[in-house]
Amino acid sequence: MKNIWAIVPVKPLNRSKSRLSTVLNIKQREVLSREMLERTLGILKQVEKISDILIVSRDTAALKQIRQFGVQTLQESGAPELNDSLTRATQVVGSWNASAVLIVASDIPLLETRDIEGVIGLAEYSPAVVIATDRHRDGTNVMLVSPPGLIPYRYGPGSLYCHVEEARAAGIEPVYFNSPTIELDVDTPEDLKLYRRMLAEREINEPAWFGNT
């Protein structure tokens, strides 16, 4: 499969991860969000089968910083709504002759190149929908859709089941990719504890900003 575009939606960094407010202050949450985003972009840039990356956000400052990574950006307008933003981004890359879109959450701190390569590898032929869920088997952390616009986006609570439903309605049986590193997104204090435990298991030093959390 050629001309795969990765699309990464990004919430305003200075207001992100509010559910972590009991364990991280606002600066720590902003740094956490930025570091996860930058790591995600670094991983995606290493995947040869990804033609380019489009970041969609209403955070003007974040978009300005992100451009240093050599990626494309799209400014959100109007009331923030993830599914509408992703639909617009998909239409944009579709106009650039994308054959597939890979929607990647920006908050997967242990994402690896082999995760992304594994998802892409399961979509040898089009049409196709490949989904990598979270550890709760509820959300959609990564999803490949070919051709772009094949199914409507239904991110939100229970998005895994909603996307499966949409794929089947389009006549496609979705394929699932499972990996402990792609399943961990950091939204809650429990997620953060698991992230720290997985860092220790991999003998990776914790970021200095963790402090005494």
N, C-alpha and C positions, 0 to 999 in steps of 0.2 A: 504494500500500500504506500503510495507516494503523496507528497504535499500534505502532511499532517500538521495542523496548527494546534498548539497548546494555548488554551485560554485560562487565565488565572484571575478570578475575581478577588478584589482587595477592599476590605472595609477601611474607613478612616483609621489610621494607626493610633491616633491619640484618643480614640474612643473604643478601641477594640478590647475584647476579652473581659467584659464587665463581670462575668461570673467568677473571675479570679480575684475580684477586689478584696476578698477576705484574706488572701494570702500574698498578693502582690500589690504594690502601690501603682499609681497610674504610670509613672516613668518605667517601672519594671515591665508592666504590661505592654507598653509601647515598644520597648526594646525587644521583648520576647516576640512580638508580632513582626517587627522588622527583621529580626534574625531568622525567623522561620521562613519569611517570604524570600529573603535573599538566598537562603539555602535551597529553597525550592527552585528558584530561578537557576542557580548554579547546577543543580541536578538536571533540570530540563535542557540546559545548554549542552550537556554532555551526551545527550541521546541523539545519535546520528539521524534517526528516522524522523525526528521533529524538524520541520522546515523552518518554523519561526514561532515566536511567542507573542501573545497579545495580552496585556494587562488591562483590565477594566476596573475603574474606580472613580469615586467622586472626590477623592483626596488629592487635591492639586499638588500639594507638597510632596506626597508620596510618589505620584507619577513623575514629577521632576527628578527625584532621586533615582527612581527605577530606570529611567532612560539611559543612565550610565552603563547599564548591563547590555545595551544594544538590542533592546526589545521594543516592540511596538506598544503604544498605549492608546487607550480610548477613554475619554472623559465621560462619566455618567452625567446625565441631566435629568431634571425633574425629580419627583419623589423616588427615594431609593427602593428598589424592588429587584431582588437578585435574579429572578427568572426573566424579567423583562430585559435586564442588563445583559444577561447571557444570550438571550435571543437576538438582541441588537448586535452583540459582538460576533455571533455566529453568522449573521447576515453579512457583516463586514468581511470576515475571512472567506465566506462563500463567494463574495464578489472578487476575491483575490485568487479564485480557483482552488481553494482548499478541497481536498477529497475527503477529509475527516477532521473532526475536532476532538481534542482531548481536554476535557474540563478537569482542572486540578485545583484542589483546595490549597490555600496558602499556609495552612497551619498543621502540616504533617512534618514534625521536626526530625524524624528518623527516615524520611523518604530516601530511597536508594535508586540509582539508575536502573538496576535490575527490576525494580518494581514497575517502572514506566515501560521498560522494554518488554516485560512480561505481559502487561496490559495490551500493548500494541501487537505483540506476537499472537494474541488470541483473535485478532481481527484480520485474518489473511485475506478475506474476501468481503466485498461490500454488496448488499447492505449488512451492517453489523452494529451491535450494541454490546459493549463490554463494561462491566461495572465492578469497581472495587469499593466495598462498603467499609464502615468503621467497625470498631471492636464490639459495638452494641448491636450490630446487624440491623441498623436502622437508617443510617445516613448514606450519602454518596460521596466518598472522598475523591475518587477519580472515576471518570466515565469517558469512554471513547464512543463517538457516534459517527457512523459513516453511511450515507453522505451527510454533510452538515444539514441540520434542520429535519432529519428523519423523524425525530420525536420532539414533542414540546417538553420544556424543562419544568420539573415540579420539585425543585429544592424546597426544603422545609422539613418539619417533622414527618418521619416515615417516608423520606424521599426514595429509599431503596425500593420499597414496594410500589411506589407511584411510578418510578421509572421502568420497573419490570412490567407494570400494567400497560404503560404507554408503548413499550417495545412490542409486546404481544399484540396490542391493538394495531400496530403497524405490520403485523405478520412476521415479526422477528422474535426468535427465542434468545433472550440475552445470555451472555456468557459471563461467568464470575471469575474474578481473580482475587486470591486470598494471600495475604502476607502480613505478619505481625508488625512490620515497619510501616506499611501503608495504612494499616487499620488505626494507628494511634494518632488522633488529632487532639489538640490541647484546648479544651474549653472549660473544664471544671477543676477544682482542687484535686479531685481524685485522678483526673488525667495527668495533672502535673506530677503527682506522686509516682504514678506509673512511669512517666517519662524519666524521672530521676532514677528510678530503679533500673530501667532499661539502659540508661547511660552507665550506671555502675556495673551492670552485667557485661557490658561491652568494653569496660575499662576506659571510658571516655570521660574526661574531666568536665565537671559542671561549669557552665558559664559563670563568670565572676558576679554578674548581676543577681544571681540567685540569692546571694546574701544568706540570711538566716531563715529563709522561708521553710 
